[in-house]
Amino acid sequence: MKSIAGRHPILGRVAFYSLVVLGLVPLAFCHVMTRPFRPPTSPPRAGFTSGHVVSDGLRLRTWTRPGSPALPAVVIVHGVGDSLESFVGHGLEFAARGHTVLLLDTRGHGGSEGDHITLGAREREDVRAAMDRLRQDGRAASGLLLVGHSMGAVAVLRAAAGQPDVRAVIAEAPYDTFRETIARHAWLFYRMPRWVPVIPLSIALAEWRAGFDADEVDAMAAASQARGALLAIADGADVRMPEAVVRRVFDAHPGPKRMWVAPDAGHVGASLHPDYWPTVTDFLIENAIWPAPAPPPP
């Protein structure tokens, strides 16, 4: 006896392609969204000490360099596919000013545990675990300065929300909301319009697989609840998190705040621009985190 597909080949093809589009493609996209990244790790450098914090039961790698308790402790967080090694230079800049610096590998990255990433959702807890470690160790008596890049920018913004000891956040290339950034990237990389059901199905699978609620991942809402100053950085040539997206996050913050667009910079490329550190310096002086330079003698 022939199967239904054998007797009705068109129905069989429809059923097959429906399975592919509504089943296998969302599974593949879910994997892309949540798969871990393991770039090579190295021993601590330049006066940093290797350690760990625990977030959701996961052991996360840190490098810490102690500084003055009179200055805010700095937490620096990478983006997707990266690791703390990429931001040693940033850490050294802050360390040269006397700050305690903690570099963090978020879950599923570098030397940290974790089978899934969540693009800034559960990574908020990773950042808060680092913040708590600095507090417990007595290194955050003068507050905290959070520095994040791409996914890390969303994580630090969300970690800062409602935290009175966060003096300032420097966020480069944050996205606005989880759902919006997935829809935008689906179009950029696959030319997939946002109305196709594959996108919400992929997000639902990622939520189930990695244990988070996509609707809670909203950098604009987080910025509106952050009490410290905000430096929002847009990379001028970034098609993934363009200026308009970063500006939505910036506009949500009640202030004090500053926004800088790094001319011609690619995604998370602002620090390569010669105006990066002068912009950061001016922002931190404006907000009384760094002292103003002494006036020249008469």
Secondary structure, DSSP 8 states (H G I E B T S, - for coil): ---HHHH-HHHHHHHHHHHIIIIIHHHHHHHHHH--B--------TT-EEEEEEETTEEEEEEEE---TTS-EEEEE--TT--GGGGHHHHHHHHHTT--EEEE--TTBTT---S---TTSTHHHHHHHHHHHHHHTT--TT-EEEEEETHHHHHHHHHHTT-TTEEEEEEES--SBHHHHHHHHHHHHH---TTSTHHHHHHHHHHHHHT--GGG-BHHHHHHH--SEEEEEEETT-SSS-HHHHHHHHHHS-SSEEEEEETT--TT-GGGSTTHHHHHHHHHHHTTSS--------
